[in-house]
Amino acid sequence: MTPGVKVVKRAGVDFKLHQYEHDSQSKSYGLEAAEMLNLPVERVFKTLVLKLSTGRLAVAVLPVGEQLNLKRFASAVGDKKVAMADPQEVERSSGYVLGGVSPIGQKKALPTVLDDSAQACETIFVSGGRRGLEIELQANDLLPLVRGKFAAIT
C-alpha cells in the first residue's frame, strides 16, 4: 500500500480503491484515469505542486479537465505570485513519482487547496500514490486528511 492509502485507512473514512493498467505512452495521467475508469472528468482530480514566492511549496487539487488559475491559487494561499514547482522538487517533497502524486500521505505536509467544484460531486477521485491507482472519497473527507481548504482555483 502507498502512504496515501495508509493515511486514508487509518483515518477510518469511507473510500474505494480503483486500479487500471497505466499506459506509459499516455500524455495526461489524469485524463487517462478518467478514460480508463469510465468517469466524467469533473470527478477526477489532479494534484499539482507549486512554489510560492517564499520558496515554500503548496498543493493544488483540481479537476483533470481544468487549468489552474495561478492568480486565484496565489490568493487562496495568501501569496502574490506562484509558479509550478520543479518536477524533481515535487518528487523529493511528496515522495511520489510524477503522474502518481497523491495529495494524501506526502512526505512533507504542505498547504493544500481543493477546487471548490469538488463540493458538487458525491465523491471525487484523486491519485492513490502511483500511476494506475485512484482513491475515491468524499471531498469533505479529503480536506482534513491534507489539512486543506476549498477555494475557486480554476
Secondary structure as the mmCIF struct_conf table of DSSP 4:
data_model
#
loop_
_struct_conf.conf_type_id
_struct_conf.id
_struct_conf.beg_label_comp_id
_struct_conf.beg_label_asym_id
_struct_conf.beg_label_seq_id
_struct_conf.end_label_comp_id
_struct_conf.end_label_asym_id
_struct_conf.end_label_seq_id
HELX_RH_AL_P HELX_RH_AL_P1 PRO A 3 ALA A 11
TURN_TY1_P TURN_TY1_P1 GLY A 12 GLY A 12
STRN STRN1 LYS A 16 GLN A 19
TURN_TY1_P TURN_TY1_P2 SER A 24 GLN A 25
BEND BEND1 LYS A 27 LYS A 27
HELX_RH_AL_P HELX_RH_AL_P2 TYR A 29 MET A 36
TURN_TY1_P TURN_TY1_P3 LEU A 37 ASN A 38
HELX_RH_3T_P HELX_RH_3T_P1 VAL A 41 ARG A 43
STRN STRN2 VAL A 44 VAL A 44
STRN STRN3 PHE A 45 LEU A 52
TURN_TY1_P TURN_TY1_P4 SER A 53 THR A 54
BEND BEND2 GLY A 55 GLY A 55
STRN STRN4 LEU A 57 PRO A 63
TURN_TY1_P TURN_TY1_P5 VAL A 64 GLY A 65
BEND BEND3 GLU A 66 GLU A 66
HELX_RH_AL_P HELX_RH_AL_P3 LEU A 70 ALA A 76
TURN_TY1_P TURN_TY1_P6 VAL A 77 GLY A 78
BEND BEND4 LYS A 80 LYS A 80
STRN STRN5 VAL A 82 MET A 84
HELX_LH_PP_P HELX_LH_PP_P1 ALA A 85 ASP A 86
HELX_RH_AL_P HELX_RH_AL_P4 PRO A 87 SER A 94
BEND BEND5 GLY A 95 TYR A 96
TURN_TY1_P TURN_TY1_P7 LEU A 98 GLY A 99
BEND BEND6 PRO A 103 GLY A 105
BEND BEND7 LYS A 107 LYS A 108
STRN STRN6 THR A 112 ASP A 115
HELX_RH_3T_P HELX_RH_3T_P2 ASP A 116 ALA A 120
BEND BEND8 CYS A 121 THR A 123
STRN STRN7 ILE A 124 SER A 127
BEND BEND9 GLY A 129 ARG A 130
TURN_TY1_P TURN_TY1_P8 ARG A 131 GLY A 132
STRN STRN8 LEU A 133 LEU A 137
HELX_RH_AL_P HELX_RH_AL_P5 ALA A 139 VAL A 146
TURN_TY1_P TURN_TY1_P9 ARG A 147 ARG A 147
STRN STRN9 GLY A 148 ALA A 151
#
